[in-house]
Amino acid sequence: MNFNKVDEKVVKRLKEVVGDNYVLTDPEKMESYSHDEVTGDKYKKMPEVVVLPANALEIASIVQLANEKIIPIVPRGAGTGYAASSVPFLGGIVVSTERMNHILEVDEENMIMVTEPGVRTGEVQTVAAKHGYLYAGDPCSGDSSFIGGNVATNAGGNKAVKYGTTRQQVSGIEIVTPKGEITTLGGKLKKDSTGYCLTQLMIGSEGTLGIITKVYLKLMPKPKNVMDLLAVFPTSQQAVKAVPKIIHSGIMPLCVEFMANNSIKTCENFLQEKLPHSDVGNYIIVSVEGDNEQVLEEQCMLIDDICSQNKALETLVADSERIWKARKSFGEADRACSLIFSAEDIVVPPSQVANMVEKMQIISKKYGIAINCVAHAADGNVHADILKENMDIEIWNELLPKLRHEVYTYVYSIGGKLSGEHGIGYKRVHLLEEFANPVELKMMKAVKKALDPNNIMNPGKVIQI
């Protein structure tokens, strides 16, 4: 589809909607909106204009203008994504929600928090805790990511094994549709069978089906106690194979995280802080929570026994701040090690995690390239960062597609998929065309065409029309 460019008349009309100060055309001011966390020049594109609306009505006016002029709209949160979803590759108007950063309501009676999309995830967690509640969404980017971006990408995170991904934390959303209409889907309800579940359709659609302008988040009572254990294993296989044994024991952990030894060393170097058994160790981090401290202690003893039976070098009560700081620094540490890297977000059946980690080690040796792995091990989500390091860029550009093709051919052969939580965006759109079930892909395209007939809403992301 041919899109029109943003001209001076369009800029003038945008200023009439949001005010002169909230329309950016200066390249220096727009540079930070030209990329997200995906590395490499091929994933950068300067916007034609950036608009910072204050509310849903302003966004609706912007979308109506874009439809009138057939100009692409690219919704943007904090830009912490790993799929280039918020980069304007086809030009057009970047709509940033950064000014829409208010918590509108904490409804304690219904245990719902209502926020605008530009509220940081960490702030949601903090405010929930002050009221005695838990907001269970917990992506590693929580200190910087926006809640609207979490919803748009169905962000996962460390607590997904117990509480699920972002879609399980949302009871409703307000959106601006691709035609510039405002509607609320869901709300403060615990259950709803009133027609199609459009709320869940919008969650994870990466801005291709509308712009989120308000979110209804589920809260739950905050557990009194959390205990973190660190089990150290001599091999990654022994570490990962202990995970299903922990789950099958009847314990429902808050999270079970895996860190391979090369990732531990990379994080250690980045933080300049010694980590336990970093010379040879592979980590399993297990968190359990509850109100009965004695029950938690018994669960920790059982986890210790399981890990010991699986040849753990040591299982210890973790220094929580230190160990989670290391785990959450994984992406930053790899970026410090290699300015260009490819962050893969593989998801496989949990029973296949050990095989997936082993396969990544085999591929790393085959291609002579470093691949650092961590995993949300109990829910099958393996994060594999493929590092360019000092490799010549031409060789990297030739090698990476071959390597990724081999990875995903294996992933789909064992019942996995392209993304567990980062999404498809622009980075994986061709891989989705290659690997997705054709009928599933046809259904996605039919939904896109029906809701966005002019294809203006984040075109070129997730699916190709």
N, C-alpha and C positions, 0 to 999 in steps of 0.2 A: 504494500500500500504506500502511496506517495503522501508524505506529510508536508505541510507548509512550514515555513520558517517564522520565527518570532520577529516581527518588525516593530518599528517605533510606535505604530498605532496600537499594537497589542500591549506593548510595555506601558503606554499611557493608560489604557483601560485597566491593566493590572494595578497600577498606582491608584486609580480611582476606587478600586475595590479594597485594597489593604493599606493605602497610604504610601507616600514617596519613600519613607525610611525602610519599608519592608519589601522593597523590590530591588534586588541586587543585579547589576549588570557589569560591575567592575571585575575584570578577570582575577585580580588579586583576592577579592572578597569571595569570589565563586570557586576558587581552587579547591577548598576543602570539601566542596560538594561534588567534585569530579571523580571521586573514588570512594570505596568503602575499605574494608580490611583485606580484600584480595590484593595480592601483590603482582606487579608486572604492568608495564605500560599498556598492554593490550586491554587491560581492565580499567582504563581511565578514559574519561571523555568530559570535556568542559561543557557545562550547561550553557544554553542560550540566555536563560534568565532564571533566577532563584526567587521564589516568593515565600514570604513568611506570614501566613494568615493567622488570625487570632481566634477563629471559631468556625463552626460548621457552615454557617451562612456564607462566609467569605470563600471557603473552599468550594461550596456549591456554585458560586458565581464564577470562580476560576474554571471549574470543570465545564460549565455551560459555555463559556467563552472558547475553551479549547475545542469543544464539539462544533461550535459555529465555524471556527477557523481551521478545523482538522489539524490540530497541533498536539503532539504527544504530551501526556502528563506523567511525571515520575514522582510518586510519593516517597518521602524520605523521613526516617526517624533520626537516630543518633549516628548512623553510618558505621555500625559495629559489625555488620554482616560479613559472611564469608562466601557469598555467591554473586556479588556484583548486582544485586537486585535493585539498588537505588542509584545506579549510574545511568545517565541519560545518553545511551549509545546512539539513539536515533534523534537526538536533539530534543527541543521542546522546553517545557516548563517544569523545573524541579519545585515541588511543593513540600517545604519543610514544616514539620509540626512542632518545632522547638519552642515556639511561643505558647503553645497549648499545653502548659506544664502544671496544671492545678489538680489537686485532689479535691473533688467536688463534694464527696460525702463518705462518711463511714457509718453505715447503717448497722449498728450492733444487734438490733433485734432480728434482722434478716441475715446477718453475717455476710454483708456485701460491701465492698468498697467501690465507689464510682470515681473514675479518673478520666482526665483528658489523655490523649495518646503520648504527649511529650514528657510525662512524668518518668523519672528514672526508676528502674526496677528496684534498686536498692532503697530508694525512698519509700516505695510501696511496702517493702518488707519492714522498714524501720517504723513507719506509722502503724502498720498492723500490729507489730510487737508492743508498741506503746499502749495500744488498746487491749493488750492481752491475747492477741490473735496471731496466727501464722498465715502468711501468704506463701504457698508452697512452691510457686515458680522460682527457680533458682539457677538461671544460666550463669556460666562463668563470667560473662560480660556484665553481670548485674549492676556493678558500680557505675557503668557508663551507658548501658543500653536503655532505650525507651520502652515503656510497656506496650505502646502501640506497635513497635517493631517486633517485640516478642510475640504479639498476637498475629501479626501479619506473616510471620515466618513459622509459627507454631514452635517457638523455642523450647528446647528440652532442658538439660541441665542435670545437676548432681542428685536431685531428689526425685527424678522421674520414675525410678524403679518402684517407689512407694506411692507417689501422688500423681504420676502421669505427667505429660507434657503440658504446655500452656493451654491447649484446648480443654483440658480437664479442669482448669482454674477459672474459666470464663463462663458466665451464665448469660451474657448478652453484650451486644455492641451497637453503637450508633454508627452509621456509615453514610458517606456521600457516594451514590452510585455513579457508574461511568456516564450517565446522562445528566448528572448534576442534581439528582433528587436526594433528599435526606430522609432516612428511615431508621427505626430502631428494630433490631432483631433480638428476640429473647428479652431478658430483663432480670428481675429479681426472683425468678421462678426456680424451684427445685426440679421441676419436671415440666415437659411441654411436648405434646404430640399433635400440635396444631399445624398439620401440613408438613411440607419439606423442612428439614433442619437447615435453614439458610445460614444460621449463625456459624455452624461448623463448616459450611462451604466457604465462608469468607475467611475463617481462621486458617492461616497457612497459604492463602492465595497470593501473597507477596505483592500486594498492591495492584494486581492485574484485574481485579473485579470490583474495586472500590477503594475509598480512603476511609480508614477508621478514625472517627472523631470523638468517640467516648467508649469506655470499657467498663463493664460490670464484672468485678472480680470476686471470686469466692474466698471467704475467710474461714478459718477453722480454729478451734481452741488450741492454744500454744502448749505443747507438751512441757512438762516441768523439767525433764532431764534429757540430755543428749550425751552419748558416750562415743568416742572415736577410737577405733583400734587400727594399728598399722601392722600388717603381717608382711614379713620380708621373705622372699623365696629365691633360691639360687637360679631358677630359670623362669622365663615368662610362661612356659607351658604349665609348670607346676602351679604358678600363681593363678592363672586363668581357670585351670581345672578345679581349683578349690571353690570357685564361685557357685556352681550349681549345687555343690554339697552343702554350702551354707544356706542357700534358698530352700533346698529340700528338707532341711532340718526342722522346718516349721517356723523359723524366725522370719519376720518381715522387716528387713533392714531399711533404714531411711535411704541409704545409698551404698553402692559397692563400686569402687573405682579401681582401675588398673593403671599402673605406670610401668612401662618397660624401662630397663636399665639405661638405655641410651637417652631416654627422655628425662630420667632422674638426673643424670649427669649434666644434661643441657640446662635444666632448671637450676641446678646447684650452681653452675658457673654463672648463670644470669643473675641469680640472687646474691651471689658471693656469700653463701651460707651453707655450711656442712649439713648434709642430710644422712640419716642412719643407713649404714651398710651400702652407701652409694657406689662402692668399688665393684660389688658383684650383685647387689640386690635388685629384685623386681617386686614392686609393691602391689598389695591389695589394701585399700583403705575402706573400712567398714564402719558405718555410723548406725547406731540404733537409738531409738528415742521412746519415751513413755513417761508415765507418772509414777510408776513403782520402781524405785531405785534398786531394790533387791532383785526384781525380775530382770532388769537390765544387766545387773552383775552376773546373773546366772546365764543369760544369753551370751555375754562376753566370754564367759568360761567355756561355753559350748563352741563358740567360734574359735577360740584358742585351741581347743582339742582338735577340731576339724582341720585347722591350718597345720597343726603339728603332725597329724596323720598324713598330711599331704606334703611333708618334708620342708615345712617352713623353717628358716634359719632362726627366726625369732618372731614372736607376736607380742606387741607392747601397747600400752595405753598411749595414744598418740598425743603429741604436743599439737593440739588442734589448730591453733593459729599458724604455726610453722608449716605443718603438713598441707593444710588447705591453701596457704599462700603459694607453696610449691606447685600444687596441682593446678591452681587457677592461673599460674604464670606460664603455662605450657605454650600458648600461642605467642606471647611476647618473647619468651625465651628462644623459640625457633626463629622469630623474626630478627632477633639480635644476632643469631648464629648465621642466618642466611636472609638477606634483604628480600630475595625472591624465593618463594616456596609455594607449593600447592597443597592447600588444606583439604583433605578428603574426609568425608563425613559418612562413612559406610555404616549401614545397618543390616544385621543378619539375625537369624534366629539365635537366641541366647546360647543354645547348645553348640553353635558353630563359632563362637568367639575365639576359642583356642585355635581352631583351624585357620581362622581369618588372620590372627596375629602371626601364626607360623607362616602362612602364605606371604604376608608382607615382608617377613624376614628373608624368605627365599627370593622374592622379587628384588629386594634391596641388594642382595649379593649378585644376582643375575645381571642387573644393570649397573652395578658399581656406584650406587647412589644412596645417600643416607635417607632413611625413612624412620621418623620418630613416631612412636605409637603410645597413646593412652586410650582408655575406653571407659564408658559407663557400662561396666562389664555385665551387670545383671539384666540390662535391657537390650543388649546386643549392639550397642552403638560404639563403633571403633573409629577414633580420630587418628588418621595417619597423615602426618605432614611430610611431604616429599621435598627435600631441601636441594636447591640449586647449588648453594655454596659457591665455589670458584669455577664451576663449569662454564665453558663458553656459551653465550646466549643462543647462538645458532644450534649448537648441539643440544642444549636444553629444549629448545622449541621443537626439535625433531624427535627427541627421545620421549618427552612427557606424554604426548598423545598415545604412543605405543604402550608405554607403561600403564597408563590409566585404562586403556582398552583391555589389557591383560587382567588388571585388577578387577574391573567390573564384569568381565566375562566370567571370572571365578565367582564373584559376588552373586550374580544372578543364577549361577549353577547350583548354589547351595541355598537358594530361596531368599536372598537378600535384595536390597534396593540401593539406589544412589545416595539417598540422604536420610539421616535419622532426625536431624534437627536444624541444619543450616539452610536447607531449601535448595531449589533448582536455580533460580535467578537467571542470569545470563551465562554464568560459568558452566552450568551443566545442561543447558538447553539442548545441545546437540546429542549429548549422551542420553537424555531422556527420549529423544526421537529414535535413537538406535536401540535402546534396551527395553523401553516400556512396552507393555502389552498393547498391540494395535487398537483393540477395542476400547481399552481404558483411555488411550490417547485420543481417540475419536470422540469419546464422551467429554473429555476435558475441552477439546476445541469447540464442541457444540455449545457448551456452557458459556465459554468466552464469547463466541459470536452472538449468542442470544442476549447477553447482558451488556456487551460492549460492541455494538455493531460497527462503530467507526474505528475500533481497535486503538483508541487513544490512551487507554489506561495501562501505563507501563508496558508498552509493546516490546516484543522481542524477549520477554522474560517468561520463564516456565515453559510456555509452548510457543510454537511459531505458527502464525496465521498467514 
